[in-house]
Amino acid sequence: MSSDGIIEIPGMILLFVCLLRCMQYIAQSHVKQIRAFWLAGLLVFVAVIRRELNYLPDLLVPSNFSFLNQSYDWWEDSVLTVIYLVALGLLVYSRHYLWAVLKHVPVSLYLIVTALAIIQYMGENAIMFPHTFGEIVEELSETAIYAIALTYLWRFKLADYESCLTQKFNYELKHVNH
């Protein structure tokens, strides 16, 4: 595990719970666009978890690994790129639901997460923080962001947004038919 491994554990637990919450919303939803949205969320959490577990390839993959003349790093980057593109496509497909969710998020939450992301970047790159302390700042900022994500996911009411989207689609269908 990396030098700051112990401090990463709470963040990893939060990420796994977020992933499970997305799976729960996928199972509970009855509308394809909403399921696509939560599947995109699940894929994003899978990608973030993989990035957080950056020590796994060193433990599980031989340093000289090659498949079809490509290294493990190339394959990992390719698979993650596909995951990101599929998630993006799912978000585009579910754009009405995405917009309904995003417009109900308080602006203060966007500002807090942005500030934490900036602090995380500064800690990771030792900007205004000594390198050793910067790693701690980075991990604590990431954990705070993951805690905010989990809190938001936990308090989220799927039924509220599902009924709103269903009403919007019914409204649009009535006007198309007339």
Sequence and secondary structure as in RCSB ss.txt:
>XXXX:A:sequence
MSSDGIIEIPGMILLFVCLLRCMQYIAQSHVKQIRAFWLAGLLVFVAVIRRELNYLPDLLVPSNFSFLNQSYDWW
EDSVLTVIYLVALGLLVYSRHYLWAVLKHVPVSLYLIVTALAIIQYMGENAIMFPHTFGEIVEELSETAIYAIAL
TYLWRFKLADYESCLTQKFNYELKHVNH
>XXXX:A:secstr
  TTHHHHHHHHHHHHHHHHHHHHHHHH  SHHHHHHHHHHHHHHHHHHHHHTTTHHHHHS TT EETTEEHHHH
HHHHHHHHHHHHHHHHHHTHHHHHHHHTTS HHHHHHHHHHHHHHHHHHTTSSS HHHHHHHHHHHHHHHHHHHH
HHHHH  HHHHHHHHHHHHHHHHHHHH 
